[in-house]
Amino acid sequence: MMIVTGVDIIELDRISNALDRFGDRFLRRVYTEREREYCRGRVPQLAGRFAAKEAVMKAFGTGLYGVGWRDIEVVRLRGRRPEIEIHGRGRAIYERQGILQLNLSISHSRDYAIALVVGERP
């Protein structure tokens, strides 16, 4: 097995500024409906999910090319850790690379959010 990783850190101010400047247009472009419902406009949660999406793209080795923002969804059920669901074009990359699973850790402080993604593939 080979381990694939991706990590990303983002300033909360960057997400806050995008919300102030673009509002709902930004939210609908980057986040799925479930993510928007979960975050309810809370900047730390939005930033953590943004970092997670970028970390997944880095684990895939694609960057923004070939994967849409909403192809990567961070889902968190009550009392459980956040999980990644891959949709659309992202799902095709996930399957083509033979990735078996992706594990996610998200954290945030007063100024930053960070996400780490670790996956396995043959």
N, C-alpha and C positions, 0 to 999 in steps of 0.2 A: 504494500500500500504506500501511496505517496500522500503526504499532507499538503494541502493548499491553505494559504492564509491571506487575509486582507485586514488592514487596520485603517481607521480614519479618525481624525479629530477635527472638530469644527467649533468655531466661536458661536456662542448663543446669540450674540449681537448680529451676526450675519443672517441668521434665520429671522430674528426680530425685524431687521431692516427689510428683508424680502417680504415679510408679512405686511409691514407698514407701506411699502412701495407698491406691491402687486396684489396683496390681499388674497381673495378667493381664487384668483387666477393662478397664483403660485401654489396654493394648496391643492387645487385640482390637477395641476400639471405633475406634481411630485408625489402626492400621497393618494393611496386608494381610499375608497369610501370608509372602509373599516378603520384604517389608520386615522382618518380625520375625525371619526366618531370617538375613537379611543382618546386621542390627544386633546380634543376640544379646545384647540388654539393654544395649548400650553407649550411655550417655547422649548423648555428642556426636553419634553417628550418628542416634539417635532425634530429637534436637533439630533437627538439620539437615533431616531429613525433615518434621518438624512445620512448621518455617519454610517449607519448599518448598510444602507443601500450602496454607498460608495465602497465600503469594505467588501461587500459581495462582488462588486464589479472588479475590484482589485484581485480578489481570490480567483475569479474567472479569468483574469488576465486580459480583459477587454476594455477596461475603462468605460467611458460612455458609449463606445461604438458597439452597436448591435444589441444593446440592452436598454429598454425604456425604464424610466423611474418607477412606474407602476407595475413593471414586470417583477419587481422585488417588493415583497410585502412583509412587514414585521407584524406578527400577530402575538398577542399576549392574552391568554386566558387567565381569569382570576386565580391567584395562588400559584401560578406556574411561571416559569422563566419565558422570556420572549423567544419566539421561533420564527424562522424564515420560511415563507412560501414563495415559490418561483412560478411565474405565469408567462404566457405568451412567448416572445422571442427569447427571453431569459431561460425559459424551460427547455427550449431546444438546445441552447448552449450547455446548460446543466447536464442534460442527457447525453449530448455528443461528447462531452468531456468525461463522462462516466462517473461523475461525482455521486457518491453514495448518500452523503448527508452533509448538512452545514450546521454548525453550532455557533451560537451568537452570544456575546456578552456586551452589554451596553452600560455605560456609567456617565454621570454628568456632575459637574460642580457648578459653582455660581457663574462661571464664565465659559466653560467648555463642555462639550459632549464628546465621548469617544466610543467607538465600537470596534470589536475584534471578532472576526469570523474565522473559524477553523473548519476545514472540510477534509474528506478522505476521497481518494480516487485510486483506481488500479495503476 
